[in-house]
Amino acid sequence: MSDLIRREDVNDLIKQICDACGEGEKYNGVMCRCCRFDDFIGVVDNIPSAEPERKWIPCNERLPLRSEHVDDMVLVCYGNGSIRFDSCINGEWAHGNPIAWMPLPEPWRGE
């Protein structure tokens, strides 16, 4: 089991603790001034999430690195809005010329 946690899970836990406290004045509809969790949530928001943000990378900015491939594939988007899996080897795409790409998530391996 990984020690990494998602930022959203920490936020949910803080909300549960604040709701259970029942003391003090609600702040911004969620956080309680009594426990000072409102200060803590600001720190949590700056912690990198265990789940990296996946976003489209324009092909004119950079092409995928070998380490970003899952079984030599990435997700690509073409100018007409279509999306498919493709591979890029030595700067050449197997199926046309996409405008953007993103790495695939790691495959599920169970526990």
MARSEVEX-591850 format. One record per residue (C-alpha): x, y, z; residue number from 1. Coordinates in Angstrom, 1 decimal, decimal comma. Layout:
<sites>
<site><xx>X</xx><yy>Y</yy><zz>Z</zz><num>NUM</num></site>
...
</sites>
This chain:
<sites>
<site><xx>0,0</xx><yy>0,0</yy><zz>0,0</zz><num>1</num></site>
<site><xx>1,3</xx><yy>3,4</yy><zz>-0,9</zz><num>2</num></site>
<site><xx>1,9</xx><yy>6,2</yy><zz>1,7</zz><num>3</num></site>
<site><xx>0,7</xx><yy>8,8</yy><zz>-0,9</zz><num>4</num></site>
<site><xx>-2,7</xx><yy>10,4</yy><zz>-0,4</zz><num>5</num></site>
<site><xx>-4,8</xx><yy>12,5</yy><zz>-2,6</zz><num>6</num></site>
<site><xx>-5,2</xx><yy>16,2</yy><zz>-1,6</zz><num>7</num></site>
<site><xx>-9,0</xx><yy>15,8</yy><zz>-2,0</zz><num>8</num></site>
<site><xx>-9,0</xx><yy>13,0</yy><zz>0,6</zz><num>9</num></site>
<site><xx>-7,2</xx><yy>15,3</yy><zz>3,1</zz><num>10</num></site>
<site><xx>-9,7</xx><yy>18,1</yy><zz>2,4</zz><num>11</num></site>
<site><xx>-12,6</xx><yy>15,6</yy><zz>3,0</zz><num>12</num></site>
<site><xx>-11,1</xx><yy>14,4</yy><zz>6,3</zz><num>13</num></site>
<site><xx>-10,6</xx><yy>18,0</yy><zz>7,5</zz><num>14</num></site>
<site><xx>-14,3</xx><yy>18,8</yy><zz>6,7</zz><num>15</num></site>
<site><xx>-15,4</xx><yy>15,7</yy><zz>8,6</zz><num>16</num></site>
<site><xx>-13,3</xx><yy>16,7</yy><zz>11,7</zz><num>17</num></site>
<site><xx>-14,7</xx><yy>20,2</yy><zz>11,5</zz><num>18</num></site>
<site><xx>-18,3</xx><yy>19,0</yy><zz>11,3</zz><num>19</num></site>
<site><xx>-17,7</xx><yy>16,6</yy><zz>14,3</zz><num>20</num></site>
<site><xx>-16,1</xx><yy>19,4</yy><zz>16,4</zz><num>21</num></site>
<site><xx>-19,3</xx><yy>21,4</yy><zz>16,7</zz><num>22</num></site>
<site><xx>-17,4</xx><yy>24,3</yy><zz>18,4</zz><num>23</num></site>
<site><xx>-16,7</xx><yy>27,7</yy><zz>17,1</zz><num>24</num></site>
<site><xx>-18,1</xx><yy>29,6</yy><zz>14,2</zz><num>25</num></site>
<site><xx>-18,2</xx><yy>28,2</yy><zz>10,7</zz><num>26</num></site>
<site><xx>-15,9</xx><yy>30,0</yy><zz>8,3</zz><num>27</num></site>
<site><xx>-16,5</xx><yy>30,0</yy><zz>4,5</zz><num>28</num></site>
<site><xx>-19,3</xx><yy>27,5</yy><zz>5,1</zz><num>29</num></site>
<site><xx>-16,8</xx><yy>24,7</yy><zz>6,0</zz><num>30</num></site>
<site><xx>-13,9</xx><yy>25,5</yy><zz>8,2</zz><num>31</num></site>
<site><xx>-14,1</xx><yy>26,2</yy><zz>11,9</zz><num>32</num></site>
<site><xx>-12,1</xx><yy>29,1</yy><zz>13,5</zz><num>33</num></site>
<site><xx>-12,0</xx><yy>27,2</yy><zz>16,9</zz><num>34</num></site>
<site><xx>-9,7</xx><yy>24,5</yy><zz>15,6</zz><num>35</num></site>
<site><xx>-7,8</xx><yy>26,7</yy><zz>13,1</zz><num>36</num></site>
<site><xx>-8,4</xx><yy>24,1</yy><zz>10,4</zz><num>37</num></site>
<site><xx>-8,9</xx><yy>27,0</yy><zz>8,0</zz><num>38</num></site>
<site><xx>-5,2</xx><yy>27,8</yy><zz>8,3</zz><num>39</num></site>
<site><xx>-4,3</xx><yy>24,1</yy><zz>7,8</zz><num>40</num></site>
<site><xx>-6,3</xx><yy>23,8</yy><zz>4,6</zz><num>41</num></site>
<site><xx>-4,2</xx><yy>26,5</yy><zz>3,0</zz><num>42</num></site>
<site><xx>-1,1</xx><yy>24,4</yy><zz>3,7</zz><num>43</num></site>
<site><xx>-2,8</xx><yy>21,3</yy><zz>2,3</zz><num>44</num></site>
<site><xx>-3,7</xx><yy>23,0</yy><zz>-0,9</zz><num>45</num></site>
<site><xx>0,0</xx><yy>23,6</yy><zz>-1,6</zz><num>46</num></site>
<site><xx>1,0</xx><yy>19,9</yy><zz>-1,1</zz><num>47</num></site>
<site><xx>1,6</xx><yy>18,1</yy><zz>-4,4</zz><num>48</num></site>
<site><xx>-1,2</xx><yy>15,6</yy><zz>-5,0</zz><num>49</num></site>
<site><xx>-0,4</xx><yy>11,9</yy><zz>-5,2</zz><num>50</num></site>
<site><xx>-2,3</xx><yy>11,9</yy><zz>-8,6</zz><num>51</num></site>
<site><xx>-0,4</xx><yy>14,1</yy><zz>-11,0</zz><num>52</num></site>
<site><xx>-2,5</xx><yy>16,3</yy><zz>-13,2</zz><num>53</num></site>
<site><xx>-2,9</xx><yy>14,9</yy><zz>-16,6</zz><num>54</num></site>
<site><xx>-3,2</xx><yy>17,5</yy><zz>-19,3</zz><num>55</num></site>
<site><xx>-2,7</xx><yy>17,8</yy><zz>-23,1</zz><num>56</num></site>
<site><xx>0,8</xx><yy>18,6</yy><zz>-24,2</zz><num>57</num></site>
<site><xx>1,0</xx><yy>20,3</yy><zz>-27,6</zz><num>58</num></site>
<site><xx>3,2</xx><yy>18,4</yy><zz>-30,1</zz><num>59</num></site>
<site><xx>4,9</xx><yy>21,6</yy><zz>-31,1</zz><num>60</num></site>
<site><xx>6,1</xx><yy>22,0</yy><zz>-27,5</zz><num>61</num></site>
<site><xx>7,6</xx><yy>18,6</yy><zz>-27,1</zz><num>62</num></site>
<site><xx>7,1</xx><yy>14,9</yy><zz>-28,0</zz><num>63</num></site>
<site><xx>6,7</xx><yy>12,1</yy><zz>-25,6</zz><num>64</num></site>
<site><xx>9,7</xx><yy>10,6</yy><zz>-23,9</zz><num>65</num></site>
<site><xx>10,2</xx><yy>6,8</yy><zz>-23,8</zz><num>66</num></site>
<site><xx>9,4</xx><yy>6,9</yy><zz>-20,1</zz><num>67</num></site>
<site><xx>6,0</xx><yy>8,4</yy><zz>-20,7</zz><num>68</num></site>
<site><xx>4,8</xx><yy>5,5</yy><zz>-22,9</zz><num>69</num></site>
<site><xx>2,8</xx><yy>2,7</yy><zz>-21,5</zz><num>70</num></site>
<site><xx>3,4</xx><yy>-0,2</yy><zz>-23,9</zz><num>71</num></site>
<site><xx>4,7</xx><yy>2,4</yy><zz>-26,5</zz><num>72</num></site>
<site><xx>1,3</xx><yy>4,2</yy><zz>-26,5</zz><num>73</num></site>
<site><xx>0,1</xx><yy>7,7</yy><zz>-25,6</zz><num>74</num></site>
<site><xx>-3,3</xx><yy>9,3</yy><zz>-26,1</zz><num>75</num></site>
<site><xx>-3,3</xx><yy>11,8</yy><zz>-29,0</zz><num>76</num></site>
<site><xx>-5,7</xx><yy>14,4</yy><zz>-30,3</zz><num>77</num></site>
<site><xx>-6,0</xx><yy>15,5</yy><zz>-33,9</zz><num>78</num></site>
<site><xx>-7,0</xx><yy>18,9</yy><zz>-35,3</zz><num>79</num></site>
<site><xx>-10,5</xx><yy>17,7</yy><zz>-36,0</zz><num>80</num></site>
<site><xx>-11,0</xx><yy>16,8</yy><zz>-32,4</zz><num>81</num></site>
<site><xx>-10,7</xx><yy>13,0</yy><zz>-32,7</zz><num>82</num></site>
<site><xx>-8,8</xx><yy>11,2</yy><zz>-30,0</zz><num>83</num></site>
<site><xx>-7,0</xx><yy>7,8</yy><zz>-30,3</zz><num>84</num></site>
<site><xx>-4,0</xx><yy>5,9</yy><zz>-29,0</zz><num>85</num></site>
<site><xx>-0,8</xx><yy>6,3</yy><zz>-31,0</zz><num>86</num></site>
<site><xx>2,9</xx><yy>5,8</yy><zz>-30,6</zz><num>87</num></site>
<site><xx>5,8</xx><yy>8,2</yy><zz>-31,3</zz><num>88</num></site>
<site><xx>9,1</xx><yy>6,6</yy><zz>-32,1</zz><num>89</num></site>
<site><xx>12,1</xx><yy>8,8</yy><zz>-32,9</zz><num>90</num></site>
<site><xx>9,9</xx><yy>11,8</yy><zz>-33,5</zz><num>91</num></site>
<site><xx>7,5</xx><yy>10,0</yy><zz>-35,9</zz><num>92</num></site>
<site><xx>3,9</xx><yy>9,2</yy><zz>-35,2</zz><num>93</num></site>
<site><xx>2,5</xx><yy>5,9</yy><zz>-36,3</zz><num>94</num></site>
<site><xx>-0,9</xx><yy>7,2</yy><zz>-37,4</zz><num>95</num></site>
<site><xx>-0,9</xx><yy>10,8</yy><zz>-38,8</zz><num>96</num></site>
<site><xx>0,1</xx><yy>14,0</yy><zz>-37,2</zz><num>97</num></site>
<site><xx>-1,7</xx><yy>14,8</yy><zz>-33,9</zz><num>98</num></site>
<site><xx>-1,7</xx><yy>18,3</yy><zz>-32,4</zz><num>99</num></site>
<site><xx>-1,4</xx><yy>17,2</yy><zz>-28,8</zz><num>100</num></site>
<site><xx>-0,8</xx><yy>14,2</yy><zz>-26,6</zz><num>101</num></site>
<site><xx>-0,9</xx><yy>13,0</yy><zz>-23,0</zz><num>102</num></site>
<site><xx>0,7</xx><yy>10,1</yy><zz>-21,2</zz><num>103</num></site>
<site><xx>-1,6</xx><yy>7,2</yy><zz>-20,3</zz><num>104</num></site>
<site><xx>-2,1</xx><yy>6,4</yy><zz>-16,6</zz><num>105</num></site>
<site><xx>-0,3</xx><yy>3,4</yy><zz>-15,2</zz><num>106</num></site>
<site><xx>-2,2</xx><yy>0,1</yy><zz>-15,7</zz><num>107</num></site>
<site><xx>-4,1</xx><yy>-1,3</yy><zz>-12,8</zz><num>108</num></site>
<site><xx>-2,1</xx><yy>-4,1</yy><zz>-11,1</zz><num>109</num></site>
<site><xx>-4,4</xx><yy>-4,9</yy><zz>-8,2</zz><num>110</num></site>
<site><xx>-3,2</xx><yy>-5,1</yy><zz>-4,6</zz><num>111</num></site>
</sites>
